[in-house]
Amino acid sequence: MTDGGARRSRARELGVPFDGTPGRWNAITDVPGVEVGHRTLISGRHDDPDGGPVLRTGVTAIHPAGRDAEEGVAAGRFVLNGMGEMTGSAFLDEYGVLYGPMAITNTLSVGVVRDALVAWSRKRLRDPDVLRGRTKPVVAETWDGRLSDVYAQRVRAEDAWSALDDATSGPVDEGSVGGGTGMTSFGFAAGIGTASRRVAHPLGRFALGALVQANFGRRHQLRVAGVPVGRALPEPAPETPAGQERSPTSELDPGPEGDGSIVVVLATDAPMLPSQLTPLAKRASLGLGRVGSIAATSSGDLFLAFSTANRSRYAEAGLRSFAALPTESLDPLFEAAVQAVEEAIVNALIAAEARTGVRGARYPELPHAALQATLRRFGRLDEA
């Protein structure tokens, strides 16, 4: 078992062009207060039946306002396609506030991670009202059963606690880490990706960041910088060697190839109401469209957006007030969201490492040199 590794390349370093100006880290952590942590679980081999279940999985945790914050942040969400799970979503809709940290993991670990978030908060908080606001935490998921023994359900509470405790600001590990360890997109290894934008608004300068857990798409659909890269690249399909025995905990079908899901988290320090953050979350859909997503029928496309500028303490007496930009002036933030989500997905693909998992299934990494050659051929490689 491991927690991340050496930093991998990012899309801009390879010359992939994107619109907009990124923040210092080009990450969701460019929004002040946001912290991200991972717990990565890798163990077992498909050709070693005595070595235990094949795990390519983990947990990614996000503190919207830092681990020590006792206030929640204004939030909204949107479901593009609902073949997925995000706990606490009804409470989020009702209150318009995200209280405490959230996490992303694999589909069959949502329950244990949800319980772990409650236990983590209970251990740290003394105010019973603040704790009560965290009894319906947000945990979202995508399916890593193509590479991991998802039915083994080996993610534990301590793994979620580790991700929560290790969360930091600054650069964010991407690719095959945390909740994204066993994820694939467009026939390649994928997982966690992030990006940010500096937003110039008539009422101030703001930051907007995106973090994705990408696990969707078929090879021919992939577009990078507007180029139909998926059709141009070689087609090394994921392989299961002939006669390979299945791991004993993965007898159920891993699901149709190419179907999958994505979780998108958007953060901003722009003052926005919950009723404005829901439309902001919707714009993640357009970022997905830029890379080729069609929101397949078996895909869970779940998006959440929050504003660190508007905070609320659960059960606090007295009137509460949220500041808000005029709704008719939100286009710069909408544009930033589309741009950041697109780049975050491409970053996830570029950072991910080739993985071999259950049943000997192998997903290659996106070939950097071939990607650059394809973009160059279309006149879309930034070689400055």
Beta strands, then each sheet from edge to edge (+ up, - down):
strand 1: 35-43
strand 2: 55-63
strand 3: 72-82
strand 4: 97-98
strand 5: 102-106
strand 6: 138-142
strand 7: 184-185
strand 8: 188-189
strand 9: 191-201
strand 10: 204-215
strand 11: 261-268
strand 12: 300-312
strand 13: 355-356
strand 14: 362-363
sheet 1: 1+ 2- 5+ 6+
sheet 2: 4+ 3- 12+ 11+ 10- 9+
sheet 3: 7+ 8-
sheet 4: 13+ 14-
end
